[in-house]
Amino acid sequence: MRFPELQKIHQVFNTERIEDIAAHTKAECAKWEHLFKPDEKIALALGSRGISNMPLIARTVVEHFQARGNEIIIFPAMGSHGGATAEGQREVLESYGITEEYIGAPIVSSMEVVELNSEGLENRAFIDKNAYACDGIIVLNRIKAHTDFTGEIESGLLKMCTIGIGKQRQAQEIHSRGVYGLKYLLRPTAERIIREAKVKLGFAIVENSYHETQILRALPPEDFYEEEKKLLQLAKANIAQLPVKELDILCVDEMGKNISGVGIDVNVIGHIGIRDGIPKSEARIKTVIVNDLTGESHGNAIGVGLADIISDQLYRKIDYRATNENTITSSFLERAKTPIVAASYEEALSIALQVSGKDADEVRLVRIKNTQELSEVYVSRAVLKELESSGPVEKIGTFVEWENSRDL
């Protein structure tokens, strides 16, 4: 079967970013350092996402408060990720460069929680045991569109205050209610945890379309909700998209937890992988192929069910214990279903071409590195023709054969 020739193109997105991350972080710390007494012990909550500059931001926060006399500990705030084990969650942080040596503070990882007063809530409330023993908590997270639901707030500080610092127990409490739990229980639970667990400060991050830090803002907890609403709109506007809405085949070189909470960003591919779920974008794709799983995922292939075909290379990297733990906690089992497994990326493409019913010159195909990095992508002749009909297209090089399109 003849594969389509591919043309690399460049897409232009928002490029606004903070140039000096450390200086900006220090300035934000200085605005709110009065919320902590110099002798107080502070727990800094860090999650499992691949947030740009997270090690540097965390180290700068630690250095600032240590200079005032505060004792700092780092604790993983990531629900059931890392296989829902203390060591697994430590390894997730370390895989992002968040080590005790670099940060300059101990990483205290445990799955033990303290149950808080849940009177008036629809669900129980929990908090990491070690963080609860501290005098105050700082949360650091990126504001972005969630992969499961749409609301005024989605993924950000309030979610970190519940599903993150409440560990697997809190994640189960919220996710057991499905989309309803995420949409309607996050805020009241977060506000209870903030009050009783002494969450005193949050660092809200918004990234531009190139995964660079555009906004880094320290917020007191009383501002979390209103500021998150505003920042979420900016974050959604920054989501990089595919060059066209309708495709026969989308080839994704890699998926992973560091790219999206479900490995493949549903805000890009258009289908959410939940029964009766509302599409998150206007993309309409007939067949999604995924070739690999990132090392930062530690075998957690949640979201693999969003693909139609995967390669044997990806399949062999799946740690089903880690994947199942995360998927079961989320309650959306469809996302862990195993797609068709092809012997190679090329065989997966052959299957997708057969299913499309189109030849190499007609098929609408886009090849991407992952759903986060979309500034440079490969497109087939049919897609390029549509793009050129709408205006100039920035091309990189000339048409190449499939085997020469691996430089994304």
ABEGO torsion letter per residue (X at the ends): XBBBBBBBBBBBBBABBBABAAAAAAAAAAAAAAABBAABBBBBBBBABBBBGAAAAAAAAAAAAAAAGBBBBBBBBAEABGGGBAAAAAAAAAAAGBBAAAAGBBBBBBABBBBBBABGBABBBBBBAAAAABABBBBBBBBBBBAABBBABBBEAAAAABAAAAEAAAAAAAAAAEAAAAAAAAAAAAAAAAAAAGBABBBBBBBBAAGBBABBBBBBAAAAAAAAAAAAAAAAAABBBBABABBABBBBABBEAAABAAGBBAAAAGBAGBBGBBBABABBBABBBBABBBAAAGGBABGAAABABBBAAAAAABBAAAAAAAAAAAGBAAAABBBBBBABAAAAAAAAAAAAGBBAAABBBBBBABAABAABBBBBAAAAAAAAAAEBBBBBEBBBBAAAAAAX
